[in-house]
Amino acid sequence: MPYKERTIEKKYFSIGEVAFMFKVAPSLIRFWEKEFDILQPKKNRKGNRQFTQQDIENFRLIYHLVKEKGYTLQGAKEMLKEKAVKKEEHRKVDVLQRLKYLKAQLEALRDAL
């Protein structure tokens, strides 16, 4: 029976990894952490931020509202306070991420032909 390597799901991400995911500066992440209550990364003994998958999803939602939809920080805060809107925005962001992934796959397939 061949050896099957297990996939390991990462639980915590550093601020550098999150910055790389969104192509932003780490200082923006630190600033938004102060501005938005839903961003609450854990900190280790050294004070390094450790972002969970939920923190990344919350950051993705804020990024979508501010950078992609053009909301001001105050407008984004107000949108996040409304729970029904928050769920709807999460759904929209998920669909948008899937479409971007699908587009990249299709472009890669086109280039291979």
N, C-alpha and C positions, 0 to 999 in steps of 0.2 A: 504494500500500500504506500503510495507516494506521500511525501511530507507536504502538508498543506499549511502554508504560512498564515498566521492569524492576522487579521487587520486590527490595528489598535486605534481606538478613537481617542483623540487628544481632548483632555478635559479643560486645560488652562492654556491660554495664549498670552504671550508677552505683548507689551505695548508696541514694540517694533513689528511684530507679526501682524497685529491688527492694522497698524499704519500701512504696511505693505499690501494687505488685502484690499484696502480702500484707496490706496495711492494718495495718502495725505501725510502731513507731518505729525509726528507724535505730540507736538505742542497743541495741535488742534484737538486731539483726543483728550488731553489733560484739560484744556479749556472747556470742552463740552461736558466733561465729567463734573466740573464745578457748576455749570449752567443748568444741566438737566438732572433731575432727581432719579430718573430711571437707570442711569449709568452708575452702577455701584460695584466696580471691580474689587476683588479682594486684594489685600496687600500682604506680602510675606514679611518676615522679620526685618529684612533689609529695606522694606518700603517699596519694593517693585510691585507694580500692578499685575494682577493675574486675572485675565478676562475669561469668563465662561462663555459657552455657546449662547446663553440667554443675553449676556452683555453685548455680544457681537450682533445678535438680532436686534436689540434695542438701538445699537449704534447704527446699524443698517437702516432702520426706520428713520432715525434723526437725519442721517446722511441723505436719504431719499427726500425728506421734507425740505431740508435746507439747500442742498446742492442741486438736486434734480428738479424739484418743483419750485424753488425760488422763495420759500417762506423766510421771513425774518426769524431770528431766534425767539422773539416773543410770540410770534405767530405759531411757530412749531411747538412751543411750550403749551399754548392754549389748545392746539390740536391733540396733543398727547393727553391732556386732562380729560377729554371726552372719551369714555371707554368704548362706545360703539364705533366711533371714528377710528380709534386705535386699532381695533380688530380689523376693520375694513382696510386701513392703511397697511397693516401687516400682510393681509392677503394680497393686496396690490403689489407690495414689494416682493413677495414670494413669486408671483406670476412674472413680474419683470425680470427677476433673477433667472428664472427658468427659460424665459424667452431669450435673454442674452446668452445663456449657455447653449441653447439650441441654435442660435444664429452662429455662434463660434464653431459649433460642430459642423453645420452646413457649409460654412466658408472653408473649413479645413477639408471637407469632402470635395468641394468644388475645386480647390487648389490641387488636390491629389489627382483629379481627372485630367 
